[in-house]
Amino acid sequence: MMHPMKRLPSLDSLRAFEAAARHLSFTKAGDELHVTQSALSHRIKALEDELQVELFRRVTRALELTRDGEMLAQGVRRGLSEIARAVAALDHERASGPLRVSVLPSLAGRWLIPRLKRFRRLYPDVDVRIIADPHLVDLRAGAADMAVRFGRGPYPGLHAVRLMSDAVFPVCSPRLLTEIGPIDSPREITRFPLLHDAPTEHDASGSSWASWLAHVGAADLPCSDGLRFDDATLTLEAAANGLGLALARRSLVDHDLSSSRLVRVLPHEAPTVFSYHLLALPETMDNPNVALFCQWLLAEAGGGVPAASQDEAVPAPPPPAAPPRARSTRR
């Protein structure tokens, strides 16, 4: 039973609790809020002490909400949704500032930015701000209007549309291929020094050398040696500079292949486990510029498949308005 209180807990504490209740994991909630698992756990414990109730049951390798925790989670979720709806309504009414789009740096630089000229030509009055950040932004906190993310989903409480799938294949510089010579099978890649996009080795995206080798039937081949980089773009730049053989995502190498900065070493490719998704708060989809940009991105990617949302399925945005009628984000 919830005890009467003289004051409400802080919004930060309630947001931390809502994230933990949604994920049923302090680790995943901490990742979402950019705090450590330990800090998140201490914050929840402090909230329990403040409320004088137990919100979670700590069971083996899992969390469960108590009856009080479930009651509070429903209320906090409704409250945060109302706050986000009110902020979105203000933004919609004032139409001030640019459309803020959070994108992974690799996709921003190698896929989105080369296409933005076409959007500007169609909709010159719509200002767009690209936020290139490898970390997840908190859409509920108003950090961005929408996001493009490479993941598996689901995305609870968000409007989520699958933008495009991806695949990986080995590439290198033309000079390195000339020096080492062509190869005929995946088992010959050990003739090249290997380059690694380090985050993919642990993110289960299906973008690592180990996952590619497993897909092409060479899982026993050693692939752990070689230079490592913290970003896909750096890995591809290293390959273009002749440092070795990189595993490239198809979405990131169009220009490099067409300009012959990179060449495919083998035709073998493996589909990634992760796909690209467009994410926004459901109420944000009422903003015509958000719906417009989503529709344009889907067209650029060749279509999109709705991704099931745990809370609700939101229909795809309507077709974009004709260019002269595009609503400006400038005041």
C-alpha positions in Angstrom: 0.0 0.0 0.0 1.4 3.4 -1.0 2.0 5.7 2.0 0.9 9.4 1.8 3.7 11.8 1.1 4.3 15.5 1.7 6.2 15.9 -1.6 6.8 14.0 -4.8 10.1 12.2 -5.5 12.4 13.9 -8.0 11.6 13.5 -11.7 15.1 12.0 -12.3 14.3 9.3 -9.8 10.9 8.6 -11.4 12.4 8.4 -14.8 15.1 6.0 -13.6 12.4 3.8 -12.0 10.2 3.9 -15.2 13.2 2.8 -17.3 14.0 0.0 -14.9 10.4 -1.1 -14.7 10.1 -1.1 -18.5 13.3 -3.1 -19.1 13.2 -5.2 -15.8 16.9 -4.7 -15.8 19.1 -2.1 -14.0 21.8 -2.6 -16.6 19.6 -1.9 -19.6 17.9 1.0 -17.9 21.4 2.4 -17.0 22.5 2.1 -20.6 19.4 4.0 -21.7 20.0 6.8 -19.2 23.8 6.8 -19.6 24.5 5.9 -16.0 26.2 2.8 -14.5 24.2 -0.2 -13.3 25.4 0.6 -9.8 24.3 4.2 -9.9 20.9 3.2 -11.3 20.5 0.5 -8.5 21.4 3.0 -5.8 18.9 5.5 -7.2 16.1 2.9 -7.1 17.1 1.9 -3.6 16.9 5.6 -2.5 13.5 5.9 -4.1 12.3 2.8 -2.3 13.6 4.3 1.0 11.9 7.6 0.3 8.5 5.9 -0.6 9.0 3.3 2.2 7.9 0.5 -0.1 9.6 -2.3 -2.0 9.3 -1.6 -5.8 11.2 -4.6 -7.1 11.8 -8.2 -6.1 15.4 -9.2 -6.7 15.2 -12.8 -8.0 18.0 -14.8 -9.5 19.4 -13.0 -12.5 16.1 -11.1 -12.9 13.9 -8.3 -11.5 10.2 -8.5 -10.9 7.9 -5.6 -10.0 6.0 -5.8 -6.8 2.3 -4.9 -6.6 3.3 -1.4 -5.4 6.0 -1.2 -8.1 3.4 -2.1 -10.8 1.0 0.5 -9.5 3.7 3.2 -9.5 5.1 2.1 -12.9 1.6 2.6 -14.5 1.2 6.0 -13.0 4.7 7.2 -13.8 4.4 6.0 -17.4 1.1 7.9 -17.8 2.6 11.0 -16.2 5.8 11.0 -18.4 3.6 10.4 -21.5 1.5 13.4 -20.6 4.6 15.6 -20.1 6.0 14.4 -23.4 2.7 15.1 -25.1 2.5 18.6 -23.7 6.1 19.4 -24.8 5.4 18.0 -28.2 2.2 20.1 -28.4 4.2 23.2 -27.6 6.8 22.4 -30.2 4.1 21.7 -32.7 2.3 25.0 -31.9 5.3 27.1 -32.0 7.1 25.2 -34.8 10.4 26.7 -33.6 13.9 25.4 -34.2 15.1 22.7 -36.6 13.9 19.1 -36.9 16.4 17.3 -34.7 17.4 13.8 -35.9 19.7 11.5 -33.9 21.7 9.2 -36.1 24.7 7.0 -35.7 27.9 8.8 -36.9 28.7 6.1 -39.5 25.2 6.2 -41.1 25.1 10.0 -40.9 28.3 10.5 -42.7 28.1 7.7 -45.2 24.4 7.3 -46.0 22.3 10.2 -44.8 24.4 13.3 -45.6 25.0 12.3 -49.3 21.2 12.2 -49.7 20.3 15.3 -47.8 20.8 17.5 -50.9 17.7 15.8 -52.4 15.7 16.6 -49.3 16.8 20.2 -49.3 15.9 20.5 -53.0 12.4 19.1 -52.3 11.7 20.9 -49.0 14.0 24.0 -48.7 11.9 25.5 -45.9 12.4 22.5 -43.5 15.5 23.0 -41.3 17.1 19.7 -40.2 19.7 19.3 -37.5 21.7 16.0 -37.6 22.8 14.9 -34.2 25.5 12.3 -34.9 25.9 10.4 -31.6 26.8 6.7 -31.0 24.8 6.8 -27.7 21.1 6.3 -27.4 19.3 9.6 -27.0 16.3 9.9 -24.7 13.4 10.9 -26.9 11.1 11.2 -23.9 13.4 13.8 -22.4 13.2 15.9 -25.6 16.8 15.2 -26.7 15.7 14.8 -30.3 12.5 14.7 -32.3 13.3 11.4 -33.9 16.1 8.9 -34.2 17.5 6.3 -36.6 19.0 3.3 -34.8 20.7 0.1 -35.8 19.1 -2.6 -33.6 16.9 -5.6 -33.2 14.0 -4.0 -31.3 11.4 -3.9 -30.0 11.2 -0.3 -28.9 8.5 -0.1 -26.2 6.3 3.0 -26.2 7.8 4.4 -29.4 6.5 4.7 -33.0 9.0 2.3 -34.7 9.3 1.7 -38.5 11.9 -0.6 -40.0 13.9 1.5 -42.4 16.1 -1.0 -44.1 18.0 -4.2 -43.5 21.8 -4.6 -44.1 24.4 -7.1 -44.9 28.2 -7.4 -44.5 31.0 -8.4 -46.9 34.8 -8.1 -47.0 36.4 -5.0 -48.7 39.9 -3.6 -49.1 41.8 -1.0 -51.1 42.5 -1.8 -54.8 46.2 -1.4 -54.1 46.2 -4.0 -51.3 44.2 -6.4 -53.5 46.8 -6.0 -56.2 49.7 -6.6 -53.8 48.3 -9.7 -52.1 46.3 -11.0 -55.1 42.7 -12.1 -55.5 41.2 -14.8 -53.4 38.6 -17.4 -54.3 37.1 -18.5 -51.0 36.4 -17.2 -47.5 39.1 -19.4 -46.1 41.8 -17.4 -47.9 41.0 -14.2 -46.0 43.9 -15.0 -43.6 46.3 -13.9 -46.4 45.2 -10.3 -45.5 45.6 -8.4 -42.2 42.1 -8.1 -40.7 40.5 -4.9 -39.5 37.9 -5.0 -36.8 35.0 -2.7 -35.9 35.3 -3.4 -32.2 31.8 -2.7 -31.0 30.4 -5.3 -33.4 32.3 -8.1 -31.7 30.0 -7.8 -28.7 26.8 -6.2 -29.8 25.1 -9.3 -31.4 24.4 -7.3 -34.6 25.8 -10.0 -36.9 28.4 -7.5 -38.2 31.7 -9.1 -37.0 34.2 -11.3 -38.7 33.2 -14.2 -36.5 29.5 -14.0 -37.5 30.4 -13.6 -41.2 32.7 -16.6 -41.2 30.0 -18.6 -39.4 27.5 -17.6 -42.2 29.8 -18.7 -45.0 30.7 -22.0 -43.4 34.2 -21.1 -42.1 33.5 -20.7 -38.4 36.6 -22.6 -37.4 38.9 -20.0 -39.1 40.8 -17.8 -36.6 39.9 -14.1 -36.9 40.9 -12.4 -33.7 44.1 -10.8 -34.8 44.3 -7.4 -36.4 43.8 -3.7 -35.7 40.6 -2.6 -33.9 38.7 0.6 -34.2 35.7 2.0 -32.2 33.8 3.2 -35.2 32.7 1.7 -38.5 33.8 4.8 -40.4 37.3 4.6 -39.0 37.5 0.9 -39.9 36.5 1.6 -43.5 39.0 4.5 -43.7 41.7 2.2 -42.5 40.8 -0.3 -45.2 40.8 2.5 -47.9 44.3 3.4 -46.7 45.6 -0.1 -47.3 45.9 -1.3 -43.7 43.9 -4.5 -44.2 40.7 -6.2 -45.0 37.5 -4.8 -43.4 34.0 -6.2 -43.1 31.8 -3.5 -44.5 28.1 -2.9 -44.0 26.4 -2.5 -47.4 24.7 0.7 -46.2 28.0 2.4 -45.5 30.1 1.8 -48.6 28.1 2.9 -51.7 30.4 5.9 -52.5 33.6 4.0 -51.7 32.7 1.2 -54.0 31.5 3.4 -56.9 34.6 5.6 -56.6 36.9 2.5 -56.3 38.3 3.6 -53.0 37.3 0.2 -51.8 36.7 -3.1 -53.7 34.8 -6.2 -52.8 37.2 -9.1 -52.2 34.5 -11.8 -52.3 30.9 -12.0 -53.4 29.9 -13.7 -50.1 27.8 -11.5 -47.9 25.9 -12.2 -44.7 22.7 -10.5 -43.6 23.0 -8.6 -40.3 20.9 -9.5 -37.3 20.2 -5.8 -36.7 18.2 -3.5 -39.0 17.9 0.2 -39.2 14.7 1.6 -37.5 13.1 5.0 -37.5 12.0 5.9 -33.9 9.8 8.7 -32.5 7.3 9.3 -29.8 3.8 8.5 -31.0 2.6 12.0 -30.3 5.6 13.5 -32.2 4.3 11.9 -35.4 1.6 14.7 -35.3 4.4 17.1 -36.3 4.1 17.4 -40.1 7.9 17.8 -40.5 8.6 14.6 -38.5 6.1 12.7 -40.7 7.6 14.3 -43.8 11.2 13.4 -43.0 10.2 9.8 -42.0 8.4 9.4 -45.4 11.4 10.8 -47.3 13.8 8.5 -45.5 11.6 5.5 -46.3 11.6 6.5 -49.9 15.4 6.9 -49.9 15.8 3.4 -48.3 13.5 1.8 -50.9 10.5 1.4 -48.5 10.0 0.4 -44.9 8.3 -2.3 -42.9 6.4 -1.4 -39.8 8.2 -2.7 -36.7 5.9 -3.9 -33.9 5.9 -1.6 -30.9 5.3 -3.3 -27.5 2.8 -0.7 -26.5 1.0 0.1 -29.7 1.3 -0.2 -33.5 1.2 3.3 -35.1 0.4 3.5 -38.8 3.0 4.8 -41.2 2.9 8.6 -41.7 0.9 9.9 -44.7 2.6 10.7 -48.0 4.5 13.9 -47.9 2.9 17.2 -49.0 4.0 18.8 -52.3 7.2 20.8 -51.9 5.5 24.3 -52.0 3.3 23.3 -49.1 6.0 22.0 -46.8 5.8 23.5 -43.4 8.8 25.5 -42.3 10.4 24.9 -38.9 11.5 28.6 -38.9 9.4 31.0 -36.9 
